[in-house]
Amino acid sequence: MGVPLESFLKKKRSIGVVAHSFKNDITLAAIPGKNINSLVIDEFTAKKVLNAEG
């Protein structure tokens, strides 16, 4: 599910939920952009995020 970016950025809380490997790039882009302030991810994606962060 997606929402328009303008609406998304106006919200006080934003939770990202990722449970598939093809969303890795999107997840990695959202974290440093501070587009989400809570993240729920599967183990595979968590490993990819941690490896990318160094």
Order of alpha helices (4+ residues) and beta strands (2+ residues): alpha-beta-alpha-beta-alpha
